Amino acid sequence: MTTLKFNEKYYVYLDQLRESGVTNMCGAGAYLQKQFRLERKLSHEVLTDWMETFSERHADDPDE
């Protein structure tokens, strides 16, 4: 199990955003900023951690 650096709600939101196809995930920081009123720096830290842990968090998901 992956230990998350940030609140799980951010990872869930980013997973859902990815599924929706609304944006390229490289631009998802702006969505985090708006949705959760995060500072730009923090939103990019969350996004970076989401990207770095994606494979591990979804290791048991056959669709990934």
CHARMM-style PDB file with segment names, atoms N, HN, CA, C and O in Angstrom:
ATOM      1  N   MET     1       0.840  -1.192   0.000  1.00  0.00      PROA
ATOM      2  CA  MET     1       0.000   0.000   0.000  1.00  0.00      PROA
ATOM      3  C   MET     1       0.884   1.253   0.000  1.00  0.00      PROA
ATOM      4  O   MET     1       1.846   1.350   0.762  1.00  0.00      PROA
ATOM      5  N   THR     2       0.549   2.175  -0.839  1.00  0.00      PROA
ATOM      6  HN  THR     2      -0.233   2.097  -1.458  1.00  0.00      PROA
ATOM      7  CA  THR     2       1.305   3.409  -0.967  1.00  0.00      PROA
ATOM      8  C   THR     2       0.921   4.383   0.139  1.00  0.00      PROA
ATOM      9  O   THR     2      -0.261   4.588   0.416  1.00  0.00      PROA
ATOM     10  N   THR     3       1.918   4.974   0.762  1.00  0.00      PROA
ATOM     11  HN  THR     3       2.878   4.807   0.538  1.00  0.00      PROA
ATOM     12  CA  THR     3       1.674   6.026   1.739  1.00  0.00      PROA
ATOM     13  C   THR     3       1.581   7.336   0.976  1.00  0.00      PROA
ATOM     14  O   THR     3       2.515   7.718   0.271  1.00  0.00      PROA
ATOM     15  N   LEU     4       0.473   8.012   1.115  1.00  0.00      PROA
ATOM     16  HN  LEU     4      -0.285   7.701   1.688  1.00  0.00      PROA
ATOM     17  CA  LEU     4       0.251   9.256   0.394  1.00  0.00      PROA
ATOM     18  C   LEU     4       0.829  10.435   1.161  1.00  0.00      PROA
ATOM     19  O   LEU     4       0.712  10.496   2.385  1.00  0.00      PROA
ATOM     20  N   LYS     5       1.442  11.360   0.462  1.00  0.00      PROA
ATOM     21  HN  LYS     5       1.537  11.310  -0.533  1.00  0.00      PROA
ATOM     22  CA  LYS     5       2.012  12.562   1.077  1.00  0.00      PROA
ATOM     23  C   LYS     5       0.934  13.595   1.384  1.00  0.00      PROA
ATOM     24  O   LYS     5       1.078  14.417   2.288  1.00  0.00      PROA
ATOM     25  N   PHE     6      -0.142  13.535   0.616  1.00  0.00      PROA
ATOM     26  HN  PHE     6      -0.259  12.867  -0.118  1.00  0.00      PROA
ATOM     27  CA  PHE     6      -1.183  14.552   0.726  1.00  0.00      PROA
ATOM     28  C   PHE     6      -2.534  13.885   0.964  1.00  0.00      PROA
ATOM     29  O   PHE     6      -2.639  12.658   0.944  1.00  0.00      PROA
ATOM     30  N   ASN     7      -3.547  14.679   1.185  1.00  0.00      PROA
ATOM     31  HN  ASN     7      -3.462  15.676   1.201  1.00  0.00      PROA
ATOM     32  CA  ASN     7      -4.891  14.178   1.430  1.00  0.00      PROA
ATOM     33  C   ASN     7      -5.365  13.305   0.265  1.00  0.00      PROA
ATOM     34  O   ASN     7      -5.197  13.658  -0.902  1.00  0.00      PROA
ATOM     35  N   GLU     8      -5.950  12.180   0.600  1.00  0.00      PROA
ATOM     36  HN  GLU     8      -6.086  11.893   1.548  1.00  0.00      PROA
ATOM     37  CA  GLU     8      -6.403  11.226  -0.417  1.00  0.00      PROA
ATOM     38  C   GLU     8      -7.390  11.840  -1.404  1.00  0.00      PROA
ATOM     39  O   GLU     8      -7.460  11.409  -2.555  1.00  0.00      PROA
ATOM     40  N   LYS     9      -8.154  12.842  -0.965  1.00  0.00      PROA
ATOM     41  HN  LYS     9      -8.096  13.192  -0.030  1.00  0.00      PROA
ATOM     42  CA  LYS     9      -9.156  13.440  -1.857  1.00  0.00      PROA
ATOM     43  C   LYS     9      -8.520  14.028  -3.118  1.00  0.00      PROA
ATOM     44  O   LYS     9      -9.154  14.059  -4.173  1.00  0.00      PROA
ATOM     45  N   TYR    10      -7.274  14.494  -3.016  1.00  0.00      PROA
ATOM     46  HN  TYR    10      -6.759  14.469  -2.160  1.00  0.00      PROA
ATOM     47  CA  TYR    10      -6.587  15.038  -4.190  1.00  0.00      PROA
ATOM     48  C   TYR    10      -6.290  13.934  -5.210  1.00  0.00      PROA
ATOM     49  O   TYR    10      -6.445  14.136  -6.415  1.00  0.00      PROA
ATOM     50  N   TYR    11      -5.867  12.782  -4.726  1.00  0.00      PROA
ATOM     51  HN  TYR    11      -5.741  12.617  -3.748  1.00  0.00      PROA
ATOM     52  CA  TYR    11      -5.534  11.658  -5.601  1.00  0.00      PROA
ATOM     53  C   TYR    11      -6.800  11.113  -6.273  1.00  0.00      PROA
ATOM     54  O   TYR    11      -6.792  10.787  -7.460  1.00  0.00      PROA
ATOM     55  N   VAL    12      -7.866  11.021  -5.511  1.00  0.00      PROA
ATOM     56  HN  VAL    12      -7.873  11.286  -4.547  1.00  0.00      PROA
ATOM     57  CA  VAL    12      -9.144  10.559  -6.057  1.00  0.00      PROA
ATOM     58  C   VAL    12      -9.617  11.534  -7.132  1.00  0.00      PROA
ATOM     59  O   VAL    12     -10.048  11.118  -8.207  1.00  0.00      PROA
ATOM     60  N   TYR    13      -9.538  12.818  -6.841  1.00  0.00      PROA
ATOM     61  HN  TYR    13      -9.188  13.156  -5.968  1.00  0.00      PROA
ATOM     62  CA  TYR    13      -9.950  13.838  -7.803  1.00  0.00      PROA
ATOM     63  C   TYR    13      -9.129  13.724  -9.091  1.00  0.00      PROA
ATOM     64  O   TYR    13      -9.683  13.768 -10.189  1.00  0.00      PROA
ATOM     65  N   LEU    14      -7.809  13.577  -8.953  1.00  0.00      PROA
ATOM     66  HN  LEU    14      -7.359  13.541  -8.060  1.00  0.00      PROA
ATOM     67  CA  LEU    14      -6.954  13.476 -10.133  1.00  0.00      PROA
ATOM     68  C   LEU    14      -7.220  12.190 -10.913  1.00  0.00      PROA
ATOM     69  O   LEU    14      -7.182  12.191 -12.143  1.00  0.00      PROA
ATOM     70  N   ASP    15      -7.487  11.105 -10.209  1.00  0.00      PROA
ATOM     71  HN  ASP    15      -7.518  11.104  -9.210  1.00  0.00      PROA
ATOM     72  CA  ASP    15      -7.853   9.858 -10.898  1.00  0.00      PROA
ATOM     73  C   ASP    15      -9.123  10.064 -11.720  1.00  0.00      PROA
ATOM     74  O   ASP    15      -9.208   9.624 -12.867  1.00  0.00      PROA
ATOM     75  N   GLN    16     -10.104  10.731 -11.128  1.00  0.00      PROA
ATOM     76  HN  GLN    16     -10.035  11.088 -10.196  1.00  0.00      PROA
ATOM     77  CA  GLN    16     -11.370  10.979 -11.820  1.00  0.00      PROA
ATOM     78  C   GLN    16     -11.170  11.945 -12.985  1.00  0.00      PROA
ATOM     79  O   GLN    16     -11.775  11.781 -14.045  1.00  0.00      PROA
ATOM     80  N   LEU    17     -10.328  12.939 -12.788  1.00  0.00      PROA
ATOM     81  HN  LEU    17      -9.836  13.072 -11.928  1.00  0.00      PROA
ATOM     82  CA  LEU    17     -10.035  13.894 -13.864  1.00  0.00      PROA
ATOM     83  C   LEU    17      -9.374  13.170 -15.029  1.00  0.00      PROA
ATOM     84  O   LEU    17      -9.708  13.423 -16.187  1.00  0.00      PROA
ATOM     85  N   ARG    18      -8.452  12.282 -14.736  1.00  0.00      PROA
ATOM     86  HN  ARG    18      -8.181  12.076 -13.796  1.00  0.00      PROA
ATOM     87  CA  ARG    18      -7.786  11.495 -15.775  1.00  0.00      PROA
ATOM     88  C   ARG    18      -8.796  10.653 -16.535  1.00  0.00      PROA
ATOM     89  O   ARG    18      -8.782  10.610 -17.765  1.00  0.00      PROA
ATOM     90  N   GLU    19      -9.669   9.984 -15.799  1.00  0.00      PROA
ATOM     91  HN  GLU    19      -9.680  10.018 -14.800  1.00  0.00      PROA
ATOM     92  CA  GLU    19     -10.707   9.143 -16.410  1.00  0.00      PROA
ATOM     93  C   GLU    19     -11.608   9.949 -17.330  1.00  0.00      PROA
ATOM     94  O   GLU    19     -12.041   9.450 -18.369  1.00  0.00      PROA
ATOM     95  N   SER    20     -11.895  11.189 -16.959  1.00  0.00      PROA
ATOM     96  HN  SER    20     -11.543  11.595 -16.115  1.00  0.00      PROA
ATOM     97  CA  SER    20     -12.817  12.022 -17.729  1.00  0.00      PROA
ATOM     98  C   SER    20     -12.225  12.434 -19.075  1.00  0.00      PROA
ATOM     99  O   SER    20     -12.958  12.659 -20.038  1.00  0.00      PROA
ATOM    100  N   GLY    21     -10.895  12.532 -19.139  1.00  0.00      PROA
ATOM    101  HN  GLY    21     -10.300  12.349 -18.356  1.00  0.00      PROA
ATOM    102  CA  GLY    21     -10.249  12.960 -20.376  1.00  0.00      PROA
ATOM    103  C   GLY    21     -10.379  14.449 -20.650  1.00  0.00      PROA
ATOM    104  O   GLY    21     -10.085  14.900 -21.757  1.00  0.00      PROA
ATOM    105  N   VAL    22     -10.809  15.208 -19.672  1.00  0.00      PROA
ATOM    106  HN  VAL    22     -11.047  14.842 -18.773  1.00  0.00      PROA
ATOM    107  CA  VAL    22     -11.032  16.643 -19.839  1.00  0.00      PROA
ATOM    108  C   VAL    22      -9.741  17.394 -20.149  1.00  0.00      PROA
ATOM    109  O   VAL    22      -9.753  18.368 -20.903  1.00  0.00      PROA
ATOM    110  N   THR    23      -8.634  16.947 -19.574  1.00  0.00      PROA
ATOM    111  HN  THR    23      -8.625  16.156 -18.962  1.00  0.00      PROA
ATOM    112  CA  THR    23      -7.370  17.654 -19.760  1.00  0.00      PROA
ATOM    113  C   THR    23      -6.207  16.673 -19.817  1.00  0.00      PROA
ATOM    114  O   THR    23      -6.290  15.553 -19.314  1.00  0.00      PROA
ATOM    115  N   ASN    24      -5.147  17.109 -20.427  1.00  0.00      PROA
ATOM    116  HN  ASN    24      -5.079  18.019 -20.836  1.00  0.00      PROA
ATOM    117  CA  ASN    24      -3.885  16.390 -20.344  1.00  0.00      PROA
ATOM    118  C   ASN    24      -3.443  16.533 -18.888  1.00  0.00      PROA
ATOM    119  O   ASN    24      -3.524  17.627 -18.330  1.00  0.00      PROA
ATOM    120  N   MET    25      -2.985  15.463 -18.271  1.00  0.00      PROA
ATOM    121  HN  MET    25      -2.919  14.574 -18.724  1.00  0.00      PROA
ATOM    122  CA  MET    25      -2.689  15.510 -16.849  1.00  0.00      PROA
ATOM    123  C   MET    25      -1.518  16.425 -16.510  1.00  0.00      PROA
ATOM    124  O   MET    25      -1.358  16.815 -15.353  1.00  0.00      PROA
ATOM    125  N   CYS    26      -0.721  16.763 -17.469  1.00  0.00      PROA
ATOM    126  HN  CYS    26      -0.851  16.446 -18.408  1.00  0.00      PROA
ATOM    127  CA  CYS    26       0.359  17.724 -17.207  1.00  0.00      PROA
ATOM    128  C   CYS    26      -0.216  19.098 -16.852  1.00  0.00      PROA
ATOM    129  O   CYS    26       0.455  19.900 -16.203  1.00  0.00      PROA
ATOM    130  N   GLY    27      -1.433  19.369 -17.267  1.00  0.00      PROA
ATOM    131  HN  GLY    27      -1.979  18.718 -17.795  1.00  0.00      PROA
ATOM    132  CA  GLY    27      -2.091  20.636 -16.965  1.00  0.00      PROA
ATOM    133  C   GLY    27      -3.072  20.554 -15.821  1.00  0.00      PROA
ATOM    134  O   GLY    27      -3.830  21.496 -15.589  1.00  0.00      PROA
ATOM    135  N   ALA    28      -3.076  19.450 -15.103  1.00  0.00      PROA
ATOM    136  HN  ALA    28      -2.461  18.684 -15.292  1.00  0.00      PROA
ATOM    137  CA  ALA    28      -4.073  19.231 -14.055  1.00  0.00      PROA
ATOM    138  C   ALA    28      -3.836  20.064 -12.798  1.00  0.00      PROA
ATOM    139  O   ALA    28      -4.728  20.180 -11.958  1.00  0.00      PROA
ATOM    140  N   GLY    29      -2.655  20.640 -12.661  1.00  0.00      PROA
ATOM    141  HN  GLY    29      -1.930  20.546 -13.344  1.00  0.00      PROA
ATOM    142  CA  GLY    29      -2.383  21.479 -11.492  1.00  0.00      PROA
ATOM    143  C   GLY    29      -3.367  22.626 -11.369  1.00  0.00      PROA
ATOM    144  O   GLY    29      -3.800  22.971 -10.270  1.00  0.00      PROA
ATOM    145  N   ALA    30      -3.715  23.211 -12.499  1.00  0.00      PROA
ATOM    146  HN  ALA    30      -3.363  22.930 -13.392  1.00  0.00      PROA
ATOM    147  CA  ALA    30      -4.664  24.331 -12.491  1.00  0.00      PROA
ATOM    148  C   ALA    30      -6.050  23.882 -12.013  1.00  0.00      PROA
ATOM    149  O   ALA    30      -6.763  24.641 -11.355  1.00  0.00      PROA
ATOM    150  N   TYR    31      -6.421  22.658 -12.344  1.00  0.00      PROA
ATOM    151  HN  TYR    31      -5.842  22.042 -12.878  1.00  0.00      PROA
ATOM    152  CA  TYR    31      -7.698  22.118 -11.893  1.00  0.00      PROA
ATOM    153  C   TYR    31      -7.696  21.913 -10.388  1.00  0.00      PROA
ATOM    154  O   TYR    31      -8.689  22.191  -9.716  1.00  0.00      PROA
ATOM    155  N   LEU    32      -6.579  21.426  -9.859  1.00  0.00      PROA
ATOM    156  HN  LEU    32      -5.772  21.200 -10.405  1.00  0.00      PROA
ATOM    157  CA  LEU    32      -6.451  21.267  -8.400  1.00  0.00      PROA
ATOM    158  C   LEU    32      -6.542  22.620  -7.704  1.00  0.00      PROA
ATOM    159  O   LEU    32      -7.218  22.760  -6.684  1.00  0.00      PROA
ATOM    160  N   GLN    33      -5.860  23.608  -8.260  1.00  0.00      PROA
ATOM    161  HN  GLN    33      -5.311  23.495  -9.088  1.00  0.00      PROA
ATOM    162  CA  GLN    33      -5.889  24.951  -7.677  1.00  0.00      PROA
ATOM    163  C   GLN    33      -7.317  25.451  -7.555  1.00  0.00      PROA
ATOM    164  O   GLN    33      -7.734  25.940  -6.505  1.00  0.00      PROA
ATOM    165  N   LYS    34      -8.050  25.321  -8.633  1.00  0.00      PROA
ATOM    166  HN  LYS    34      -7.712  24.923  -9.486  1.00  0.00      PROA
ATOM    167  CA  LYS    34      -9.414  25.843  -8.655  1.00  0.00      PROA
ATOM    168  C   LYS    34     -10.354  25.025  -7.765  1.00  0.00      PROA
ATOM    169  O   LYS    34     -11.123  25.595  -6.992  1.00  0.00      PROA
ATOM    170  N   GLN    35     -10.298  23.711  -7.867  1.00  0.00      PROA
ATOM    171  HN  GLN    35      -9.673  23.248  -8.495  1.00  0.00      PROA
ATOM    172  CA  GLN    35     -11.204  22.839  -7.139  1.00  0.00      PROA
ATOM    173  C   GLN    35     -11.012  22.920  -5.622  1.00  0.00      PROA
ATOM    174  O   GLN    35     -11.982  22.920  -4.863  1.00  0.00      PROA
ATOM    175  N   PHE    36      -9.750  22.990  -5.192  1.00  0.00      PROA
ATOM    176  HN  PHE    36      -8.962  22.990  -5.808  1.00  0.00      PROA
ATOM    177  CA  PHE    36      -9.463  22.933  -3.761  1.00  0.00      PROA
ATOM    178  C   PHE    36      -8.854  24.216  -3.207  1.00  0.00      PROA
ATOM    179  O   PHE    36      -8.453  24.270  -2.044  1.00  0.00      PROA
ATOM    180  N   ARG    37      -8.788  25.244  -4.042  1.00  0.00      PROA
ATOM    181  HN  ARG    37      -9.114  25.201  -4.987  1.00  0.00      PROA
ATOM    182  CA  ARG    37      -8.216  26.533  -3.646  1.00  0.00      PROA
ATOM    183  C   ARG    37      -6.803  26.382  -3.091  1.00  0.00      PROA
ATOM    184  O   ARG    37      -6.462  26.934  -2.045  1.00  0.00      PROA
ATOM    185  N   LEU    38      -6.001  25.625  -3.815  1.00  0.00      PROA
ATOM    186  HN  LEU    38      -6.278  25.177  -4.665  1.00  0.00      PROA
ATOM    187  CA  LEU    38      -4.616  25.404  -3.419  1.00  0.00      PROA
ATOM    188  C   LEU    38      -3.717  26.453  -4.050  1.00  0.00      PROA
ATOM    189  O   LEU    38      -4.028  27.000  -5.107  1.00  0.00      PROA
ATOM    190  N   GLU    39      -2.617  26.723  -3.401  1.00  0.00      PROA
ATOM    191  HN  GLU    39      -2.364  26.278  -2.542  1.00  0.00      PROA
ATOM    192  CA  GLU    39      -1.591  27.571  -3.993  1.00  0.00      PROA
ATOM    193  C   GLU    39      -0.975  26.807  -5.164  1.00  0.00      PROA
ATOM    194  O   GLU    39      -0.970  25.576  -5.175  1.00  0.00      PROA
ATOM    195  N   ARG    40      -0.466  27.530  -6.134  1.00  0.00      PROA
ATOM    196  HN  ARG    40      -0.471  28.530  -6.126  1.00  0.00      PROA
ATOM    197  CA  ARG    40       0.102  26.909  -7.338  1.00  0.00      PROA
ATOM    198  C   ARG    40       1.190  25.896  -6.985  1.00  0.00      PROA
ATOM    199  O   ARG    40       1.193  24.780  -7.505  1.00  0.00      PROA
ATOM    200  N   LYS    41       2.103  26.279  -6.111  1.00  0.00      PROA
ATOM    201  HN  LYS    41       2.101  27.185  -5.689  1.00  0.00      PROA
ATOM    202  CA  LYS    41       3.216  25.398  -5.741  1.00  0.00      PROA
ATOM    203  C   LYS    41       2.693  24.092  -5.141  1.00  0.00      PROA
ATOM    204  O   LYS    41       3.154  23.014  -5.516  1.00  0.00      PROA
ATOM    205  N   LEU    42       1.749  24.175  -4.227  1.00  0.00      PROA
ATOM    206  HN  LEU    42       1.375  25.051  -3.922  1.00  0.00      PROA
ATOM    207  CA  LEU    42       1.213  22.978  -3.591  1.00  0.00      PROA
ATOM    208  C   LEU    42       0.472  22.110  -4.604  1.00  0.00      PROA
ATOM    209  O   LEU    42       0.597  20.885  -4.575  1.00  0.00      PROA
ATOM    210  N   SER    43      -0.290  22.724  -5.489  1.00  0.00      PROA
ATOM    211  HN  SER    43      -0.392  23.718  -5.512  1.00  0.00      PROA
ATOM    212  CA  SER    43      -1.022  21.939  -6.480  1.00  0.00      PROA
ATOM    213  C   SER    43      -0.059  21.147  -7.365  1.00  0.00      PROA
ATOM    214  O   SER    43      -0.358  20.017  -7.752  1.00  0.00      PROA
ATOM    215  N   HSD    44       1.072  21.725  -7.681  1.00  0.00      PROA
ATOM    216  HN  HSD    44       1.314  22.643  -7.367  1.00  0.00      PROA
ATOM    217  CA  HSD    44       2.052  21.031  -8.514  1.00  0.00      PROA
ATOM    218  C   HSD    44       2.799  19.948  -7.728  1.00  0.00      PROA
ATOM    219  O   HSD    44       3.201  18.934  -8.297  1.00  0.00      PROA
ATOM    220  N   GLU    45       2.981  20.160  -6.436  1.00  0.00      PROA
ATOM    221  HN  GLU    45       2.654  20.984  -5.973  1.00  0.00      PROA
ATOM    222  CA  GLU    45       3.579  19.119  -5.599  1.00  0.00      PROA
ATOM    223  C   GLU    45       2.644  17.908  -5.506  1.00  0.00      PROA
ATOM    224  O   GLU    45       3.085  16.762  -5.589  1.00  0.00      PROA
ATOM    225  N   VAL    46       1.360  18.181  -5.333  1.00  0.00      PROA
ATOM    226  HN  VAL    46       1.002  19.112  -5.266  1.00  0.00      PROA
ATOM    227  CA  VAL    46       0.368  17.106  -5.274  1.00  0.00      PROA
ATOM    228  C   VAL    46       0.349  16.362  -6.614  1.00  0.00      PROA
ATOM    229  O   VAL    46       0.387  15.132  -6.647  1.00  0.00      PROA
ATOM    230  N   LEU    47       0.290  17.105  -7.700  1.00  0.00      PROA
ATOM    231  HN  LEU    47       0.259  18.104  -7.673  1.00  0.00      PROA
ATOM    232  CA  LEU    47       0.246  16.496  -9.024  1.00  0.00      PROA
ATOM    233  C   LEU    47       1.497  15.650  -9.281  1.00  0.00      PROA
ATOM    234  O   LEU    47       1.394  14.545  -9.813  1.00  0.00      PROA
ATOM    235  N   THR    48       2.647  16.146  -8.917  1.00  0.00      PROA
ATOM    236  HN  THR    48       2.731  17.044  -8.484  1.00  0.00      PROA
ATOM    237  CA  THR    48       3.883  15.392  -9.097  1.00  0.00      PROA
ATOM    238  C   THR    48       3.833  14.087  -8.311  1.00  0.00      PROA
ATOM    239  O   THR    48       4.211  13.036  -8.828  1.00  0.00      PROA
ATOM    240  N   ASP    49       3.369  14.146  -7.070  1.00  0.00      PROA
ATOM    241  HN  ASP    49       3.062  15.000  -6.650  1.00  0.00      PROA
ATOM    242  CA  ASP    49       3.278  12.927  -6.269  1.00  0.00      PROA
ATOM    243  C   ASP    49       2.243  11.975  -6.855  1.00  0.00      PROA
ATOM    244  O   ASP    49       2.451  10.762  -6.856  1.00  0.00      PROA
ATOM    245  N   TRP    50       1.142  12.506  -7.346  1.00  0.00      PROA
ATOM    246  HN  TRP    50       0.973  13.491  -7.345  1.00  0.00      PROA
ATOM    247  CA  TRP    50       0.123  11.668  -7.981  1.00  0.00      PROA
ATOM    248  C   TRP    50       0.733  10.919  -9.162  1.00  0.00      PROA
ATOM    249  O   TRP    50       0.501   9.721  -9.329  1.00  0.00      PROA
ATOM    250  N   MET    51       1.512  11.626  -9.980  1.00  0.00      PROA
ATOM    251  HN  MET    51       1.700  12.598  -9.844  1.00  0.00      PROA
ATOM    252  CA  MET    51       2.149  11.002 -11.144  1.00  0.00      PROA
ATOM    253  C   MET    51       3.173   9.947 -10.717  1.00  0.00      PROA
ATOM    254  O   MET    51       3.221   8.855 -11.283  1.00  0.00      PROA
ATOM    255  N   GLU    52       3.980  10.280  -9.724  1.00  0.00      PROA
ATOM    256  HN  GLU    52       3.941  11.167  -9.264  1.00  0.00      PROA
ATOM    257  CA  GLU    52       5.037   9.370  -9.281  1.00  0.00      PROA
ATOM    258  C   GLU    52       4.489   8.100  -8.622  1.00  0.00      PROA
ATOM    259  O   GLU    52       5.141   7.056  -8.655  1.00  0.00      PROA
ATOM    260  N   THR    53       3.315   8.183  -8.035  1.00  0.00      PROA
ATOM    261  HN  THR    53       2.786   9.031  -8.009  1.00  0.00      PROA
ATOM    262  CA  THR    53       2.752   7.030  -7.320  1.00  0.00      PROA
ATOM    263  C   THR    53       1.642   6.331  -8.096  1.00  0.00      PROA
ATOM    264  O   THR    53       1.075   5.350  -7.616  1.00  0.00      PROA
ATOM    265  N   PHE    54       1.328   6.823  -9.286  1.00  0.00      PROA
ATOM    266  HN  PHE    54       1.788   7.620  -9.677  1.00  0.00      PROA
ATOM    267  CA  PHE    54       0.193   6.285 -10.039  1.00  0.00      PROA
ATOM    268  C   PHE    54       0.288   4.779 -10.252  1.00  0.00      PROA
ATOM    269  O   PHE    54      -0.651   4.048  -9.937  1.00  0.00      PROA
ATOM    270  N   SER    55       1.401   4.315 -10.779  1.00  0.00      PROA
ATOM    271  HN  SER    55       2.164   4.909 -11.036  1.00  0.00      PROA
ATOM    272  CA  SER    55       1.556   2.884 -11.082  1.00  0.00      PROA
ATOM    273  C   SER    55       1.412   2.026  -9.839  1.00  0.00      PROA
ATOM    274  O   SER    55       0.760   0.982  -9.870  1.00  0.00      PROA
ATOM    275  N   GLU    56       2.007   2.455  -8.767  1.00  0.00      PROA
ATOM    276  HN  GLU    56       2.537   3.303  -8.742  1.00  0.00      PROA
ATOM    277  CA  GLU    56       1.929   1.693  -7.520  1.00  0.00      PROA
ATOM    278  C   GLU    56       0.503   1.671  -6.966  1.00  0.00      PROA
ATOM    279  O   GLU    56       0.022   0.636  -6.503  1.00  0.00      PROA
ATOM    280  N   ARG    57      -0.161   2.818  -7.019  1.00  0.00      PROA
ATOM    281  HN  ARG    57       0.229   3.659  -7.395  1.00  0.00      PROA
ATOM    282  CA  ARG    57      -1.531   2.896  -6.500  1.00  0.00      PROA
ATOM    283  C   ARG    57      -2.518   2.101  -7.335  1.00  0.00      PROA
ATOM    284  O   ARG    57      -3.552   1.670  -6.823  1.00  0.00      PROA
ATOM    285  N   HSD    58      -2.218   1.898  -8.617  1.00  0.00      PROA
ATOM    286  HN  HSD    58      -1.379   2.248  -9.033  1.00  0.00      PROA
ATOM    287  CA  HSD    58      -3.132   1.203  -9.517  1.00  0.00      PROA
ATOM    288  C   HSD    58      -2.572  -0.151  -9.977  1.00  0.00      PROA
ATOM    289  O   HSD    58      -2.978  -0.672 -11.016  1.00  0.00      PROA
ATOM    290  N   ALA    59      -1.664  -0.700  -9.220  1.00  0.00      PROA
ATOM    291  HN  ALA    59      -1.335  -0.277  -8.376  1.00  0.00      PROA
ATOM    292  CA  ALA    59      -1.017  -1.965  -9.581  1.00  0.00      PROA
ATOM    293  C   ALA    59      -2.012  -3.124  -9.747  1.00  0.00      PROA
ATOM    294  O   ALA    59      -1.797  -4.017 -10.567  1.00  0.00      PROA
ATOM    295  N   ASP    60      -3.077  -3.105  -8.984  1.00  0.00      PROA
ATOM    296  HN  ASP    60      -3.251  -2.380  -8.318  1.00  0.00      PROA
ATOM    297  CA  ASP    60      -4.063  -4.190  -9.040  1.00  0.00      PROA
ATOM    298  C   ASP    60      -5.201  -3.933 -10.015  1.00  0.00      PROA
ATOM    299  O   ASP    60      -6.124  -4.740 -10.128  1.00  0.00      PROA
ATOM    300  N   ASP    61      -5.135  -2.801 -10.723  1.00  0.00      PROA
ATOM    301  HN  ASP    61      -4.385  -2.145 -10.631  1.00  0.00      PROA
ATOM    302  CA  ASP    61      -6.201  -2.428 -11.656  1.00  0.00      PROA
ATOM    303  C   ASP    61      -5.850  -2.919 -13.057  1.00  0.00      PROA
ATOM    304  O   ASP    61      -4.931  -2.385 -13.679  1.00  0.00      PROA
ATOM    305  N   PRO    62      -6.563  -3.927 -13.566  1.00  0.00      PROA
ATOM    306  CA  PRO    62      -6.223  -4.495 -14.878  1.00  0.00      PROA
ATOM    307  C   PRO    62      -6.405  -3.530 -16.042  1.00  0.00      PROA
ATOM    308  O   PRO    62      -5.828  -3.744 -17.108  1.00  0.00      PROA
ATOM    309  N   ASP    63      -7.188  -2.479 -15.865  1.00  0.00      PROA
ATOM    310  HN  ASP    63      -7.657  -2.305 -14.999  1.00  0.00      PROA
ATOM    311  CA  ASP    63      -7.430  -1.514 -16.950  1.00  0.00      PROA
ATOM    312  C   ASP    63      -6.325  -0.487 -17.084  1.00  0.00      PROA
ATOM    313  O   ASP    63      -6.327   0.283 -18.044  1.00  0.00      PROA
ATOM    314  N   GLU    64      -5.388  -0.447 -16.163  1.00  0.00      PROA
ATOM    315  HN  GLU    64      -5.386  -1.072 -15.383  1.00  0.00      PROA
ATOM    316  CA  GLU    64      -4.336   0.576 -16.184  1.00  0.00      PROA
ATOM    317  C   GLU    64      -3.085   0.053 -16.801  1.00  0.00      PROA
ATOM    318  OT1 GLU    64      -2.096   0.779 -16.901  1.00  0.00      PROA
TER     319      GLU     64
END
